[in-house]
């Protein structure tokens, strides 16, 4: 059974209008799913960095800054 090794994090609150907040605070087994969820998320305040971290190593797998809708 694989362990949950990927976490979405930010220095600011992270929101996703498609998922409940509890989905953003859990760890993910699939790195692709963690990146997809992070890519569709935004921070409050807008435009701050969101990262996907490999928990055992601390390596940043994905990094993006959310952009405000225009």
C-alpha positions in Angstrom: 0.0 0.0 0.0 1.6 3.3 -1.1 1.8 6.1 1.5 0.6 9.6 1.0 3.8 11.5 0.1 2.7 14.8 -1.4 1.4 17.9 0.3 0.0 21.2 -1.0 1.3 24.2 0.9 1.6 28.0 0.9 2.5 30.7 3.3 -1.1 32.0 2.8 -4.5 30.5 2.9 -5.2 28.2 -0.1 -8.7 27.9 -1.7 -10.2 25.9 -4.5 -13.8 26.5 -5.6 -14.2 22.9 -6.8 -13.0 21.1 -3.6 -13.7 21.5 0.1 -10.9 22.9 2.3 -10.3 19.5 3.9 -9.1 18.2 0.5 -6.4 20.9 0.4 -5.0 20.1 3.8 -4.6 16.4 3.3 -1.7 14.6 1.7 -1.9 12.9 -1.7 -0.6 9.5 -2.9 -0.5 10.6 -6.5 1.8 13.5 -7.4 -0.1 14.2 -10.6 -3.3 14.7 -8.6 -1.5 17.0 -6.1 -0.1 19.1 -8.9 -3.5 19.3 -10.7 -5.3 20.4 -7.5 -2.6 23.0 -6.7 -2.7 24.4 -10.2 -6.5 25.0 -9.9 -6.1 26.6 -6.5 -5.7 30.3 -5.4 -4.4 32.0 -2.3 -5.8 34.7 -0.2 -4.4 37.3 -0.8 -4.4 36.5 -4.5 -1.1 35.9 -6.4 0.9 34.2 -3.7 2.9 31.0 -4.2 1.5 27.5 -3.9 3.8 24.5 -3.8 3.5 20.7 -4.0 6.1 19.2 -1.6 7.4 15.6 -1.6 7.0 15.0 2.2 9.9 12.5 2.9 12.5 14.7 1.1 11.1 18.2 1.3 11.7 18.6 -2.5 9.4 21.1 -4.3 7.7 19.1 -7.1 5.6 22.0 -8.4 5.5 25.8 -7.7 3.2 28.4 -9.0 1.8 31.8 -8.1 -2.0 32.1 -8.5 -3.1 35.0 -10.7 -6.1 37.2 -10.1 -9.0 36.7 -12.6 -9.4 39.6 -15.0 
